[in-house]
Amino acid sequence: ITSGGAAADDAIGGARPHYRRICIVYGLLTLATIAALVVTDLDWFPAVTLALTAVSTGGFAPVKGSLGNIPPAAAACCLIASVAAALPLVYYHLFYRRRMKSIFHEPQWKAMLLAIAVATSLVALTLRGDGQSWSTALWQAATQSASAQSGAGFSTAPVGQFPPAGRIVLIAAMFVGGAAGSTTGGTKLLRWLIVTKAAARTIRRALTPRDAVVHARLGGDTLIQ
């Protein structure tokens, strides 16, 4: 599941080709992020440092106030890079090989986008209830949710001043984290997907005849028979 359908290639070629592909993807993501940040009129030094930390989901920013003191376009580039690096890096190799079907059936990218969307909605509601305009609430909620879910640790606003409910949502997003096979931390989305599928199977087993065969599937793979 974490290899997104590349397991067959790894079984034939071994681990070394897989690691080589991951290193190439990591380097290309970093170079692409640097180029995007330079296009947003950032100087080379902050562009390089922000790209390195965005792709590694490290969260370091060479300016005071993290992403809050750089152009919004540059902040968006950093967060997009962080989310991209929080997905399994082998996805990009599969994209290069035009194996779009393998990526489409992978559950982790769907779970990642859904988790960010849910966190953004909940945090935005708390900020709106705290008196922020909808535009400000949505921007801060989206950027902070993407940063938290990817484990990047960037900030576009003082998170300590968010309403308590919003901070709880962000803490939960950081705890869950990104996808397995990525640069991010947390408990990993894959584990939560497996737990959810196993729990659903247990419930279905309790509601079906004893001799019924109930499978737990994830991304086309059978987890439990």
N, C-alpha and C positions, 0 to 999 in steps of 0.2 A: 504494500500500500504506500509506504513512504517513498518508494522509487517510482511510483506513477506508471508502472508498466515496463520499466526498464530492467526489471529483475532478470528477464531472460538474457538480455545483453550482458549483465554482470555475471551470470552463471557461466556464460561462455568465455568472456574476456577476463574475468577475475576482478578483484577489487581495485587494482591499480588503474585500469582505464576509467573506472567509475570516479575515483578520486581526481584523476586528471581532468575529467569533464567538469567536475564540481569546481575545481580551481579556475578553469577557464571561464566558467559562468560567473564566478565571483569577481574575477578581474574585469570582465566585460561590463558587469553591472556597475562596478565602481567607476570605470572610465565613462560610461554613459551618464552617470550621475554628475561627475565632474563637468562634462560638457554641457549638460543641462543647466547647472548652476552658473557656469560662466556666461551662458546665453542670457541669464537673468540679471547680468551686470554685476555679479559678485567678483571681487578680486580673486586671483589664483589661490592665494593661501587659504582664505576661508572656504573657497570652493572645494579644494582638495581635502581639508580637514573635515568639513561637513560631509562630504561624500564618503570618506573612509569610515566615519562613525555611523552614518546612516545605513550603509550596506552591512556593517557589522552589528547593527542595532545596539550601538554602545551609548548613544545619547549625548556625547560630549559636544559642546558648541564653543567655538573660540571667541564668542561675543557675549557680553553681559545680557542676561535676559533670554538666553537660549534662542529659539526661533522667533521670539516676539520682537526682536530688534533687527530683523532682516526683512527684505521685501516679501510680501505674501507669496509671490510666485516662487521665490527661492525656498520658502518654508514648505510650500506644497510639493516641490521637487524632492526635498529631503524626506518628507513623510511618505510620498509615493515609493521612493527607493526603499524606505524601511519596511513598508508593507510587502514590496516585491521580494525583499530578502527574507521576510518572515514566511514565505511560501517555500515548499520544497525546491531547492535549486535545480534539481533534475528536470523540473517542468520545462525549463528554458532549453535544455538539450532536446527534450521531446518536441518542443515547438520548432526547433531548428531542423529536426528530422521529419517534421510535418506529421507527427503522430498526434494530431489534434484529438482524435477519439479517445486516446488514453488519458489525456488531460481532462477532457470533458467528463469522463466517468469518475475522476478522482474526487472524493468528498471533501478534502481538506480546504481547497480554495473556496468552495461554496460555504463551508463553515466559517472560514476567515471573514469573508465579506458579510455574511449574516451577523456574525458577532460584532463587527465594527458598526454595522447599521443599527443593531439593537442598542449598543452602548451609546452611539451618537444620539439616537432618539431620546433615550432616558436622560442623558446628561443635558441635552438641549432643553428638555422640559423643566429640569431643576433650575437651569440658568434663567430661563424665561420667567419662572415663578419667582426668581430672585430680582427681577426688574430689568434684565437685559433685553435688548431688542432681539427680534427673531434672527436678523442677519448676524449679529454678534454672537448670539447663543449657538446658532448652527455652526458658525466657523470655529468657535472655540471647542464646541463639543466634538465636531468631526476631527479636528487636528489632535485633540487630546486623546480621543478614543483610538485613533489610528496609532498614535505614539504608545499608548498603554498596551494595546493588543499585540503590537509588534515587539514590545519590550524595548523600544528605542530610548525612551526616557526624555525625549524632547518636550519642550513646553512652549506654548504661544501665549500663555497667560499665567498669573500666579495661581496654581492649582490649590494652594492652601486657602485661598479665598473663595473657592467653590462651595456651594451648599453641601452639607454632610452627605446627603443622599447621592449627589453627583460624585463625590469622592469615593464612596463605597462602590459605585458602579465601575469607576476606573481601577480601583484596587482589584475587583473581581476580574476585570479584563486582563490586568497584569498577571494575576494568578493563573489564569487559563493559558495565556500566552499564544504563540503562533503555532505553525505546523511543524511536524517532525520532518527532519531532513533540511531544516532551514538554519539561519544564524541566530534565531531568537531563543529566548529562554521560556520560563513558565513550565507548567505541567504538561503542555502540548495539547493541541486540539485533538490529535489522533486518539489519545488516551480517553478523552471525554466522549468521543464518538463511539469508541469500543464499549465503554461503560454503558452508554445510552442504548446501543444495540443489544447488549447482553441483558440489560434490564427489561427491554421490550420483549425479548425472547422469553424471559422467565414469566412475564405476565401472559404472553400468548400460550405458553405451555400449560399454565394453570387453567386456561379457559378452553383447552382442546382435549380430546380423548387421550388417554394415556399412551396409546400406540401411535399417535400421530407424530409425524416427523416435522419438526419445526427448526428451521435454519435461521441463523443470524448472519446477515450479509452486509458487507461494507465495501463500496466501490467495486462491486462485482465479485468480490472474494468472500468465501464462506469462513466466518469466524468460529462459529460453534454449530455442531450438528446435533 
